[in-house]
Amino acid sequence: MAVAGTDRIMDQFQIDPVKMGTIYSAFLLVYSICMIPGGVLIDRVGPRRALMLVGFGSAILGAMTGMAGWIFLSSGGAALALALVAVRGTMGALSAPLHPAAARAIGNWFPYSQRSLANGVVTAAAICGVAAAYPGFGLLIRWVDWQGAFVICGLATAGLTWVWMRRASDWPWEHPATNAAEKALIGANESTKPAAGSGDWARLLRNRNLILVTLSYAAVGYFQYLFVYWMQFYFQKELGLGADASKYGSGLLQVALAVGMPLGGWLSGRMATAFSVRRGRAFVTGGGMILSAMLLGLGVISKEPAWIVGWFALAHLAIGASEGPIWATAVDIGGSKGGTAAAICNTGGNVGGLIAPVLTPWIGEHFGWSWGIGVGGLICFLGALCWGWIEPKANLEEKQSA
């Protein structure tokens, strides 16, 4: 949507940046509001059906985004903006179960020692998808204009979802292609399935472990959204780098984040095998967040632009390492309510992320941009401290060995 807005929609329909920001925010706001209800849905219908809803819903609403451009082509920017707010808001509601459902599916299909890596791969894929959207969707816009590009993406999403519908299952023993050795590795049989509906999901809001994980992920969200929204500005306006250099530098930070996600998951799994699940995840997540705060500080005090970008990239890589263990831990804590637990955790990440774009420039204007960026490191350090008290396997219903 951001590519279409920048390349075509704002100029074609005379929509100013503030109104365009409202269209962007419609998705994010409804997405965040519907996160916990989406988690409850996952635990009721299973991750397979939840992801089918996300996929087919995104396909329909994505195509409708393009169709709105054709329908309101001669009606002016105000009518199109109103239509896009409604379409994108609905799409945000249907997309809410995406990450929690993926994390719940991983919790069902992987043993403890591999869940962090699997979640890291999924979250890294999301970052790669965002990065690919800029050149890929931009090319589609040049070929078929932005309306056609959305329709094509909707069809592609529907096709991918159809493959998921045909091939996926909620549990290993439900899939005809899993054999006895795989089930033994996963530790999966019907007796290990948490009782459906056992436990009151509202108890999760009083679960100390989940609250700590959520606070930690709020710090991660703050840190990552700080990089997304303000690093290009910081490089270009405060450090005096050129426009192209600032874009490439900002892109490098996202590449580093994507590399760190599966790397952290792999390291967490290796340490869980050597020591314990708790120590492995605490070391990678808490230690990675502390390292990230330190690297950010080195970037803030550095003078050479190349060193600044390098330190920031390493800081983003280190914070990326926390993603897989956090998602795995949220699902493990939730037990049969793993989807809801992951949704609560992700809500915390979104809240932290929504604060960063507002607080960072305020600090920058009053105390200097070095402080505005540096506060992200302090918040990250405080989030790391939570891992001193988190027990990943202390869920509501089950106790399993690593």
TABELPE-V572095 format. One record per backbone hydrogen bond with DSSP energy under -1.0 kcal/mol. NH is the residue of the N-H (numbers start at 1). CO is the residue of the C=O. If there is no record, write none. Layout:
{{NH,CO} {NH,CO}}
//
This chain:
{{5,1} {6,2} {7,3} {8,4} {9,4} {10,5} {12,8} {13,9} {15,10} {20,16} {21,17} {22,18} {23,19} {24,20} {25,21} {26,22} {28,24} {29,25} {30,26} {31,27} {32,28} {33,29} {34,30} {35,32} {38,34} {39,35} {40,36} {41,37} {42,38} {43,39} {44,40} {45,41} {46,42} {50,46} {51,47} {52,48} {53,49} {54,50} {55,51} {56,52} {57,53} {58,54} {59,55} {60,56} {61,57} {62,58} {63,59} {64,60} {65,61} {66,62} {67,63} {68,64} {69,65} {70,66} {71,67} {72,68} {73,70} {80,76} {81,77} {82,78} {83,79} {84,80} {85,81} {86,82} {87,83} {88,84} {89,85} {90,86} {91,87} {92,88} {93,89} {94,90} {95,91} {98,95} {101,97} {102,98} {103,99} {104,100} {105,101} {106,102} {107,103} {108,104} {109,105} {110,106} {114,111} {115,112} {118,114} {119,115} {120,116} {121,117} {122,118} {123,119} {124,120} {125,121} {126,122} {127,123} {128,124} {129,125} {130,126} {131,127} {132,128} {133,129} {136,132} {137,133} {139,135} {140,136} {141,137} {142,138} {143,139} {144,140} {145,141} {149,145} {150,146} {151,147} {152,148} {153,149} {154,150} {155,151} {156,152} {157,153} {158,154} {159,155} {160,156} {161,157} {162,158} {163,159} {164,160} {165,161} {166,162} {167,163} {168,164} {174,171} {175,172} {178,175} {183,179} {184,180} {185,181} {186,182} {187,183} {188,183} {192,189} {198,195} {203,200} {204,201} {205,202} {206,203} {207,204} {211,207} {212,208} {213,209} {214,210} {215,211} {216,212} {217,213} {218,214} {219,215} {220,216} {221,217} {222,218} {223,219} {224,220} {225,221} {226,222} {227,223} {228,224} {229,225} {230,226} {231,227} {234,230} {235,231} {236,232} {237,233} {239,234} {241,235} {246,242} {247,243} {248,244} {249,245} {250,246} {251,247} {252,248} {253,249} {254,250} {255,251} {256,252} {257,253} {258,254} {259,255} {260,256} {261,257} {263,259} {264,260} {265,261} {266,262} {267,263} {268,264} {269,265} {270,266} {271,267} {272,268} {273,269} {274,270} {275,271} {280,276} {281,277} {282,278} {283,279} {284,280} {285,281} {286,282} {287,282} {288,284} {289,285} {290,286} {291,287} {292,288} {293,289} {294,290} {295,291} {296,292} {297,293} {298,294} {299,295} {300,296} {301,297} {308,304} {309,305} {310,306} {311,307} {312,308} {313,309} {314,310} {315,311} {316,312} {317,313} {318,314} {319,315} {320,316} {321,317} {322,319} {323,320} {326,322} {327,323} {328,324} {329,325} {330,326} {331,327} {332,328} {333,329} {334,330} {335,331} {337,334} {338,335} {341,337} {342,338} {343,339} {344,340} {345,341} {346,342} {347,343} {348,344} {349,345} {350,346} {351,347} {352,348} {353,349} {354,350} {355,351} {356,352} {359,355} {360,356} {362,358} {363,359} {364,360} {365,361} {366,362} {367,363} {368,364} {372,368} {373,369} {374,370} {375,371} {376,373} {377,374} {378,374} {379,375} {380,376} {381,377} {382,378} {383,379} {384,380} {385,381} {387,384} {388,385} {389,386} {394,391} {395,393} {396,333}}
//
